[in-house]
Amino acid sequence: MNNKEPVGTSPSRHVISEDPHGKIIAISLLLAFLWGGNSPAIKVGLEDLPPMALAFLRFVIGLIVVGVWSLYRRVPLGLQRGEFPRLVLLTAIFISQIIVLNTGTNFTSASRSTIYVNSYPFFTALFAHLWIPGERLSVTKTLGILIAFSGVFITVVPNLGNGESTLFGDVLVLVSGCFLGLRVVVTKLLVQYIHPYRLLVWYLTLSLPVYALLSYLFERDMTFQISLASSLALLYQGGVIAGYCFLAWTSILERYSASKLVVLFFVTPLSGVLFSYLFLGDELTFTLLFGAVLVAAGIYLVNMRR
């Protein structure tokens, strides 16, 4: 598609599920690898900023990236009739997911957070089974879900409550994975009627006042500071994840099957554990590694093509 071509929307578009080709597969693999660094980056940012303030600053950066790119592509950003209620629904899911992700990551390790939030492809498969034609659960997908959640179980059971890894944080991040799976499916449905870039601009815009209000109400007495490490973490979360990854993934969902593409995201829990080890010094225990491998295997089984 020409970078300068204005792209409109049509209310008569149907859900599209094209087979991904080589370029889309390569981009999706890159996104999967980069997304693995999100939980470690959140963990670094939380050392200097409370959860809602971190979310606010992250998505300010993300909104700047998405907004500038949308203007460059000449995408009309004005709301059209009937779009606002749908955007409010998506924004509510998005805000809920980020609140529990940031709060949960504050109470667990980055590597465990990576594994739990990456349970989202299984929730994606479940919600897609209900709402997206042609994306039904099969015996193989069900087996993949069971294998993956056995990996989650393996990482939860040992050493509960020891150090920074707590049941409270683990469960919150797992709930975030559920919200993220729901967001993927709702996004897949909405991008058939709302241009993906306009979708991103508006739900990021609508979410910012909520994060600011929550931070003002509950985080006024907490410590706020910006170090080099937290600045880099913010740039990664905002520029790379909320900017580039959001743009690329939302655009891909516009044309390609959600369940066929998230098979590639088996890389994410593995890269997340690797990032956590390299940059945060998280311990690579057998249960953690085995759990990450099972989650990755489950993602592959849930979404592999026959």
PyMOL commands that set and color helices and strands:
alter all, ss='L'
color gray80, all
select helices_A, chain A and resi 22-35+38-45+51-72+83-105+110-117+120-131+139-156+167-190+196-218+228-255+258-280+286-303
alter helices_A, ss='H'
color red, helices_A
deselect
rebuild
show_as cartoon
